[in-house]
Amino acid sequence: MCLGVPGRIVAIDADDPWLGTVDFDGVRRPVCLAYTPEARLGDHVIVHVGFAISRVDEEEAARTFAVLRAIPGALAGELGPER
């Protein structure tokens, strides 16, 4: 199953503003920000297969993440093992 997972942008590459780091409840992954040029540091985005596809507010991100946490294995399947 492929899901769009909410996360918070914690870094944007100074040399490549289309590349950022997104925190998914403690798991950080590199993410392409090209499809969300309006996204800024601290914003919450929905990420699908490594691409931020939309911005969401913090409350919506929290609600969505709570649902994903309740599904056994959903986050591990989408985010992979924590590094």
N, C-alpha and C positions, 0 to 999 in steps of 0.2 A: 504494500500500500504506500502511496506517496502522499505526503501531507505538506501543507504550508505551516511552518512552525514559527511562532513569534519569538523575537529576540530584540535586544537593545544594542544599538551601535555604540561600541566602546572605543573604537579607533577608526580613523580614516587615513589612508596612506597619503603622505604629503606629496609624494612623487606621482601617484596615480589615484586621483580622487574617486575613481570608479571602483576601487578596492578598499574594503573595510574589514574590521573584525567585529563580529556580533556575538554577544553573550546570550546563551540559551540556558538560563538558570544555573550558571556556573560553568557551563561547557562553552568554550570559545572556539569559533570557526571563522576562517576567511570567507568573505561573501562579496560577490559582485554587486555593486550599487548602481550599475548603469541604467537599470529600469526604474530607479527611484531617485532621479537627480535632485529632487527637492529634499531628500532625507539629510539630516544633520546629526552630528555627534549627540548622543543621548536619546535620539528618536527610537521608537519601536517600529520594527518592520516585520512583515511576513516573508519568510524565506522558503523557497522551493528549489530543490536541487542546486543549492549554492548561489541562487540569485534572489536578491530582495525584490519582491514583486509589488509590494504596496506598503504604505505607512499605516499604522494603527495607533490608537491612543493607548496609554498605559493600562487603563482599566480593561479594555478589550483584550490586550495581550495577556494580562493576568488571568482573565476568565478562560481564554483558550488554552493557556498552559496548564491550568488546573484540570481541564477535561483531558488533555493529553497525559498528564501524570496518572490519571485514574485508569487509563487503558494499559494493561500489562504489556511491557515491551515496546510500546509505541515510540517513546523517545529514543531508546537504544537503537531501534530499527531505523529511525530517521537521522539521528546524530552520530551513530556509531559509538565505539568505546571512547571514553574520556581519555585525553592525552595529558 
